[in-house]
Amino acid sequence: MPRSLEQWLAYQSQLHPRAIDLGLDRLRQVQSRLGWRQPVVPVITVAGTNGKGSVSAYCASILGAAGFRVGTFTSPHFRDYRERIRIHDRLVTADELVAAFERIEAARGEIALTFFEFNTLAALLVFETAALDAWVLEIGMGGRLDAVNVVDPDVAVVVSIGFDHQEYLGTTLEAIAREKAGIFRKQRPAVLGSRDMPEIVEELARTMGAPLKRLGREYTYTHQHGTWQFRGARWDLPGLPAPGLRGESQYANAATAIAAIEEIAPWRTIPPAAIAQGIKETQLAARFQVIAPAQPGAPTWILDVAHNPAAARVLAQNLRDTAGDSRTLAVAGILADKDAEGIAAELHGCVDAWWCVSTEGERGRNAADLARMIGRQVTVPVEVADSPAAGCAAALADAKPADRIVVFGSFHTVGPALDWLEAHDFLPRAEVPEYTAAS
């Protein structure tokens, strides 16, 4: 049996013949053997093509600011597997994970779990024993058959619907919407975080008997002069500070998080000051994350995990909104199952030069292949680099004072870029405390 966390992760990656095998039957069997029960504290589950990480982060930050112990499960991670499981913004310890993995291994018997299923079950076991006040769970892919959906949410959030993972979720927006709406539960609120949801989402909520809470209908927001206002079923919150995450879309994401928390508010008092504090203090890596230059005249770095055309459209708007007189250089690494040409088309006119980099793994894409695809959509120089680190170094060597370098396209691109930036002192070393039973 594996002993260290690294050995366990290597073991799990080889346990199932397929990296992705959607379905809940395997998990439910193992859950039954573990004696696991549904949580007795509020659960917010967040799905969506884009924005679900931001909404999850706002939910956790607001609840934490109100003094509650919150367990947050997200995926994937950038550099440390433990990023996926946090308790009150503290990383789960390696020892806790190994103990959870040992319990799962003893219970699963002949059942071959995927890497993500192991991950999900471990999070559930850690949260079960952590004396939490609330859970915030981010769906990994889709919703209906995603491993996270073994937990019944008190509030189900669908942030957005767009084209991604079509080989698993379907080739039409309606098919993808059906999968994401699979997290809805009878008599539990269904919060929709976009004004242009496919009609089928509302139809499925009504069929399920899930009360609808729609952006622009049951809740809304307005903002001007640096502050904004949320209006919902119970709360009217004027004078809120700008969200901690940058970009126009973050107002809608923050409002969606407040709308979700509003539905569990009768459970505990959540003061307006905690909502304001949580919104303002929310942090999340690589969501238009701006790293200001450490020295005058050095370039600014921007990190973003935009990996589909809809996310690239938001990135493009953010780049336009913050554009100056300097150039924008892009370091892009995009997985083979993503629409690279669609992403490049959305960014046309926003980037002055590209460095295409290779990404690793089964879904990785060669830099030369990516450069050919990008080159069909843009009219500016497109270069090739072997890795995200090499792309960052090449872009930096070309950058002039006050230029900005945007690194984007995948967690598999931004994660190595974070390592490179930290190693070259462009980014302070991040020390995230571990969770302990006493903290």
Buried (B, 14 or more C-beta within 10 A) or exposed (E): EBEEBEEBBEBBEEBBEEEBBBEBEBBEBBBEBBEBEEBEBBBBBBBBBBBBBBBBBBBBBBBBBBEBBBBBBBBBBBBEBBBBBBBBBBBBBBEBBBBBBBBBBEBBEEBEBBBBBBBBBBBBBBBBEBEBBBBBBBBBBBBBBBBBBBBBBBBBBBBBBBBBBEEBBBEEBEEBBBBBBBBBBEEBBBBBBBEEBBEBBBEBBEEBEBBBBBBEEBBBBEBEEEEBBBBBEEBEBEEBBBBBBBBEBBBBBBBBBBBBBBBBBEBBEBEBEBBBBBBBBBEBBBBBBBBEBEEEEBBBBBBBBBBBBBBBBBBBBBBEEBEEEBBBBBBBBBBBBBBBBBBBBBBEEBBBBBBBBBBEEEBBBBBEBBBBBBBEBBEBEBBBBEBBBBBBBBBBEBBEEBBBBBBBBBBBBBBBBBBBBBEEEBBEEEEEEBBEEEE
